[in-house]
Amino acid sequence: MNGVYDQLEFPGTSGDRPYVFINMVATIDGKIVTGDRSEPVQDLGSKVDHATMHQIQRAADGIMIGAGTLRSLPNINYPKNVYRFVASRSGKVDPFCNFFTDDPSRAFVVTSIKNAESVPEDAQAICVGTDELDFEELLGIMHQEMNIKLLLVEGGSDLNAQLFKLGLVDEIFLTVAPKIRLGANIPTIADGEPLDRSAIQNFLLVSSIQVENELFLRYRKR
Ligand SMILES: NC(=O)c1ccc[n+]([C@@H]2O[C@H](COP(=O)([O-])OP(=O)(O)OC[C@H]3O[C@@H](n4cnc5c(N)ncnc54)[C@H](OP(=O)(O)O)[C@@H]3O)[C@@H](O)[C@H]2O)c1
């Protein structure tokens, strides 16, 4: 099955970091999990959504996720030759899961210098920022030392929120699954601390594709 996009092209950044795009699937009421936060979510999107997710992954030079997402989907598979990064403070990631073993030379835990010792011995790490991971420096390393021009971020909510807050998200792919989940404490595509009214970020809708009852939206930062 093919993804919904005929061709995936990106404007690219002129700066010293990769172009960053997030891909998420959410219910009509904006929730990104079907069960508990620690559980997998493959039942949220359709087969077309899964095919589109793989299409977007293939377009990236690097993919980053939070450790919560990796722990909920330990069998996560990425295309070979794509750099993969997992953010973790605790270092609680399995260095023998597919994420690491599929392409060990391209898999990294990313964390702060303070948390360097928590990284499992069998995993490579990039440690930047003294107490907290410095995402701007990390993106600079990805761009300059790994030649990553296009970075896909696949959540979860915690990681996405930090990147939004720093103004590092250039584009969002959002699948609206025709479901209602409810729950004040159920995560959305990005939770974290709210932005001030004056700091609300605006995005342009660049495409909208309907397949049966699902909507595939693509937004780009103004
Ligand atoms: N619907 C969708 O499209 C979609 C997509 C992705 C994920 N999900 C779901 O979302 C849930 C996971 O989301 P989540 O928000 O709970 O977690 P998450 O964002 O995936 O991961 C959070 C974890 O990332 C690490 N982290 C976050 N910020 C960090 C920083 N600044 N420095 C170092 N490490 C950092 C920490 O790991 P440690 O705890 O190891 O310190 C933190 O606990 C799962 O249920 C997953 O299946 C849904």
The ligand as an SDF file (V2000), in Angstrom:
LIG
                    3D

 48 52  0  0  0  0  0  0  0  0999 V2000
   -0.3560    9.0610   17.9230 N   0  0  0  0  0  0  0  0  0  0  0  0
    0.8860    9.2330   17.5630 C   0  0  0  0  0  0  0  0  0  0  0  0
    1.1710    9.6630   16.4460 O   0  0  0  0  0  0  0  0  0  0  0  0
    2.0020    8.9120   18.5180 C   0  0  0  0  0  0  0  0  0  0  0  0
    3.3110    9.1620   18.1390 C   0  0  0  0  0  0  0  0  0  0  0  0
    4.3330    8.9100   19.0420 C   0  0  0  0  0  0  0  0  0  0  0  0
    4.0350    8.4120   20.2930 C   0  0  0  0  0  0  0  0  0  0  0  0
    2.7540    8.1770   20.6150 N   0  0  0  0  0  0  0  0  0  0  0  0
    2.4260    7.6720   21.9670 C   0  0  0  0  0  0  0  0  0  0  0  0
    2.7580    8.6850   22.9000 O   0  0  0  0  0  0  0  0  0  0  0  0
    3.1530    8.0570   24.1300 C   0  0  0  0  0  0  0  0  0  0  0  0
    4.5380    8.5640   24.5050 C   0  0  0  0  0  0  0  0  0  0  0  0
    4.5250    9.9610   24.5800 O   0  0  0  0  0  0  0  0  0  0  0  0
    5.0760   10.7080   25.8770 P   0  0  0  0  0  0  0  0  0  0  0  0
    4.7860   12.1570   25.7140 O   0  0  0  0  0  0  0  0  0  0  0  0
    4.5960   10.0020   27.0700 O   0  0  0  0  0  0  0  0  0  0  0  0
    6.6510   10.4470   25.8080 O   0  0  0  0  0  0  0  0  0  0  0  0
    7.8260   10.8270   24.7800 P   0  0  0  0  0  0  0  0  0  0  0  0
    7.7860   12.2630   24.4110 O   0  0  0  0  0  0  0  0  0  0  0  0
    7.8960    9.8150   23.6960 O   0  0  0  0  0  0  0  0  0  0  0  0
    9.0710   10.5300   25.7090 O   0  0  0  0  0  0  0  0  0  0  0  0
    9.2460   11.2170   26.9220 C   0  0  0  0  0  0  0  0  0  0  0  0
   10.6090   10.8090   27.4400 C   0  0  0  0  0  0  0  0  0  0  0  0
   11.6150   11.3120   26.5680 O   0  0  0  0  0  0  0  0  0  0  0  0
   12.7460   11.6650   27.3200 C   0  0  0  0  0  0  0  0  0  0  0  0
   12.9340   13.1140   27.2140 N   0  0  0  0  0  0  0  0  0  0  0  0
   11.9980   14.0740   27.0000 C   0  0  0  0  0  0  0  0  0  0  0  0
   12.5700   15.2870   27.0070 N   0  0  0  0  0  0  0  0  0  0  0  0
   13.8840   15.0780   27.2020 C   0  0  0  0  0  0  0  0  0  0  0  0
   14.9940   15.9490   27.3360 C   0  0  0  0  0  0  0  0  0  0  0  0
   14.8700   17.2910   27.2550 N   0  0  0  0  0  0  0  0  0  0  0  0
   16.2030   15.4200   27.5560 N   0  0  0  0  0  0  0  0  0  0  0  0
   16.3600   14.0620   27.6310 C   0  0  0  0  0  0  0  0  0  0  0  0
   15.3420   13.1950   27.5360 N   0  0  0  0  0  0  0  0  0  0  0  0
   14.1300   13.6990   27.3290 C   0  0  0  0  0  0  0  0  0  0  0  0
   12.4570   11.2630   28.7640 C   0  0  0  0  0  0  0  0  0  0  0  0
   12.8790    9.8980   28.8340 O   0  0  0  0  0  0  0  0  0  0  0  0
   13.2710    9.1200   30.1770 P   0  0  0  0  0  0  0  0  0  0  0  0
   11.9520    8.8380   30.8640 O   0  0  0  0  0  0  0  0  0  0  0  0
   13.9540    7.8800   29.7050 O   0  0  0  0  0  0  0  0  0  0  0  0
   14.1600   10.0220   30.9720 O   0  0  0  0  0  0  0  0  0  0  0  0
   10.9360   11.3810   28.8120 C   0  0  0  0  0  0  0  0  0  0  0  0
   10.3480   10.6250   29.8510 O   0  0  0  0  0  0  0  0  0  0  0  0
    3.1460    6.5720   23.8750 C   0  0  0  0  0  0  0  0  0  0  0  0
    1.9240    6.0320   24.2850 O   0  0  0  0  0  0  0  0  0  0  0  0
    3.2520    6.4850   22.3670 C   0  0  0  0  0  0  0  0  0  0  0  0
    2.7620    5.2650   21.8700 O   0  0  0  0  0  0  0  0  0  0  0  0
    1.7200    8.4330   19.7760 C   0  0  0  0  0  0  0  0  0  0  0  0
  1  2  1  0
  2  3  2  0
  2  4  1  0
  4  5  1  0
  4 48  2  0
  5  6  2  0
  6  7  1  0
  7  8  2  0
  8  9  1  0
  8 48  1  0
  9 10  1  0
  9 46  1  0
 10 11  1  0
 11 12  1  0
 11 44  1  0
 12 13  1  0
 13 14  1  0
 14 15  2  0
 14 16  1  0
 14 17  1  0
 17 18  1  0
 18 19  2  0
 18 20  1  0
 18 21  1  0
 21 22  1  0
 22 23  1  0
 23 24  1  0
 23 42  1  0
 24 25  1  0
 25 26  1  0
 25 36  1  0
 26 27  1  0
 26 35  1  0
 27 28  2  0
 28 29  1  0
 29 30  1  0
 29 35  2  0
 30 31  1  0
 30 32  2  0
 32 33  1  0
 33 34  2  0
 34 35  1  0
 36 37  1  0
 36 42  1  0
 37 38  1  0
 38 39  2  0
 38 40  1  0
 38 41  1  0
 42 43  1  0
 44 45  1  0
 44 46  1  0
 46 47  1  0
M  CHG  2   8   1  16  -1
M  END
$$$$
